[in-house]
Amino acid sequence: MFDFNIKPILVFWETTRACPLECKHCRAEAIRDPLPGELTTKEAIQFIDSLEGFGKPYPVLIFTGGDPLIRRDIFDLIEYAVKKGFRVGIAPAVSDLLSVDNIRRMKELGLKYVSISLDGGKAETHDRIRGIEGHYNMTVNALRLLRKHRFITQINTVVTRENVHELPYVVELLKTLDIRIWEVFFLIRVGRGTDVNDISPREYEDVLHFLYEVTRYGIEVRTVEAPFYRRIVLWRKEDIADYTDLDIEYVSRRYSLTPLYKELVKNLIELVGEPVSSPEPKISRTRDGKGVVFVSYNGDIYPSGFAPYKVGNVKQEDIVRIYQENKVLRMIRKGEFKGRCGYCEYRDICGGSRARAYAETGDILGEDPACIYIPTGNR
Ligand code: SF4
């Protein structure tokens, strides 16, 4: 068990901002060429060395971007981190760089996890969001290859108004490709995400209840920037009446959901059939800055990639000390928030999205405006 006051379970490193794609919602506002200040190979190695300070078992190290495969030294860095004893994952863009040869090479070097973005359940939506015709088919082919090479593979999807109705189609694809992990991201207005339309807070509830139903299909759902999914899981688990059987009408009434919930679940059943098991939701206790830390292309340390609140820089400072001692990170871990998140009975397990609080209110400790819950705790 990780003590999140001592070390994170996940360290995300934005290896570069350069990327061949220009996705509408890109957090990194990725560009074609590397930005000045990107960590050099030597600095990257020093950074990886510094992570040993967290002690064993080490956090999982995820190489993100931009597109990490653009870095010429990426395979050397993967090899170096794996040899040091880190479990390493990568979030590559689907481009020509994600070739059979490069996939084989990642496998030979001992890389374990690969996450691939899919932003629409239908080809035309994904292609429109990615800005490349045929990109959906490229993505499906890449996913097949990764499965063939036995990586632990996950699909990442950012929920927006543009694709929300297609979520059941993503589940259908997960089932077809036998991919068991679906990481569902909710929108934060940073980077190019500021121009993308988000769903409403009431629709967040619909989608999160829908995701709970998805766990009845042997799929592990992870949410990013909607930690109040955990509140919903707790409610649903306590609600014995609906725990085993899926009763769409009951859930809809009981939790005052909008028609979106029913539509999504009905489409899901039409596409993939009746559920195969009772719900099997897994919830973690991490949040931005608690169990998770992000290092940007130039070494800046943030609570997460969506919360560009700088707490240090790995070129000058020790990430272990920053993670353990930074005042704001400690407040985040203690649940010392403002507004509803500050007196909510779910603030330990949930605590709201720190990234959204920061983006919407300018206060990293503020309340999460996407959550509709009115806490009953003492103010
Ligand atoms: S009010 Fe804040 S802590 Fe409570 S459930 Fe909503 S987001 Fe989570």
Boltz pocket constraint, residues with backbone or C-beta under 6 A from the ligand:
constraints:
  - pocket:
      binder: B
      contacts: [[A, 227], [A, 228], [A, 231], [A, 340], [A, 341], [A, 342], [A, 344], [A, 345], [A, 346], [A, 347], [A, 350], [A, 351], [A, 352], [A, 353], [A, 367], [A, 368], [A, 371], [A, 372], [A, 373], [A, 375]]
      max_distance: 6.0
